[in-house]
Amino acid sequence: MNQLSQSFSRRDLARTAAAVGAFAALGAPAVYAAGNETLKVGLIGCGRRGTGAIQDHLKINTGVELFAIADALQDRADGAYNDLKNRLGDKFKVTPDKKFVGFDAYQKLIDSGVDIVLLCVPPGFRPQHFAAAVKAGKHVFMEKPVAVDPAGVRSILATADEAEKKGLCVVAGTQRRHQESYLEIFKRIKDGAIGDIVAAQAYWIGDWGYYTPPTRDPKWSDLEWQLRNWNYWVWLSGDIIVEQHVHNLDIMNWALGSPTKVFGSGSRMVRNAPEFGHIFDNFSCAFEYPNGVAVTSMCRQWNGCGFKVFERIQGTKGIVYTDQPGNAIITGPKGEQLFKYAGPNNNPYELEHRDLVAAIRAGKPIMDARNVANSTMMAVIGRMSAYTGREVSWDWAMKASKLNTFPAEALAFGPMPTPPVAMPGQTKLE
């Protein structure tokens, strides 16, 4: 039986068109704003991704304004305040008293009167912030990944249940699920264009230019240093397989549901300096799905080497190839091209925010939380397997793993020693 039929439905494809086309055109009432009243947006996390996300959100949508910002670091909040004030024009409505700083800044923002929160701090904090936002009845955009360990994934899934009960809208930063080329290619997969899926491959082979560590100021505590260089600590980022490769793994789950187990390997080959924390720089994993469908996953961050970022899904009748930006083709058994996407290629980082606001105004909740939680868990168990050298099952990780990487010292500036680099055969599976 085609594995796609268990995990993918026309509702997944239709929700964007229904919310955006019909309701956005009609100007239907917002959940939190009567008529054409403006939706107030709060940004939690004022780094590069957060300031990019709020600009995407405000560019693609009308009737929205930036109402509050929050960050644990004073200079980040101040810098974002000044920069966004210059960039956003009359959509910038942040008064000085709505610029919150500190480890409790997220809660102050949530309580400030916003309708939508953008969760863009390092993912180690995501479960806590998501739970607080939903408890307060806020609609949420949250960047991927949404956790860094099994405890965090379980928290996200529990909060997703609460959000659904409250009729809240939740969109995640797995933007491929909102991109026209991917939506079209998955419609064709669902319609049987490639037959039953028998295997797939996911790749993020690149460099680390985007993640160049800052120069450490001697005045920074260990914790502040790690917050400013968060990509290189597991408790904050989850390692590269979780923080970056989750995009490609999400496509695998979109097609196949959740894996049953994984056997992985990885190492720290080229980044050994202290500023690179304790994460690996490459992973190779073999995931197994129901009915024996095998998925090969590879990711690495090595400078001066080849670059390859794409997904390949093989069926009994054809093969799908997808990559960015907006490229998607289907080939037949002899390599002949059966389909090539030639439709719109709008910015998916904007489309995800369009879909969120359209769903809010339509009063028809959209829920990305479970999809991104499951894809995050897929990445997490891949890392756990590579770190320990052991096979890891999905059910065990979801139900029995005790792994919780969030340090007790994480909410106060002070000492935070770097943990040792994982050593397969010695690192314990928790």
Buried (B, 14 or more C-beta within 10 A) or exposed (E): EBBBEBBBEEEBBEBBEBBBEEBBEEEBBBBBBEEEEBBBBBBBBBBEBBBEBBBBBBBBBEBBBBBBBBBBBEEBBBBBBEEBEEEBEEBBBBEEEBBBBBEEBBBBBBBBEBBBBBBBBBBBBBBBBBBBBBEEBBBBBBBBBBBBBBBBBBBBBBBBEBBBEBEBBBBBBBBBBBBBBBBBBBBBBBEBBBBBBBBBBBBBBBEBEEBEBEEBEEEBBBBBBBBBBBBBBBBBBBBBBBBBBBBBBBBBBBBBBBBBBBBBBBBBEBBEEEEBBBBBBBBBBBBBBBBEBBBBBBBBBBEEEEEEBBBBBBBEBBBBBBBBEBBBBBBBEEEEEBBEBEEEBBBBBBBBBBBBBBBBBBBBBBBBBBBBBBBBBBBBBBBBBBBBBBBBBBEBBBEEBEBBBBBEBBBEBEEBEBEEBBEBEEBEBE
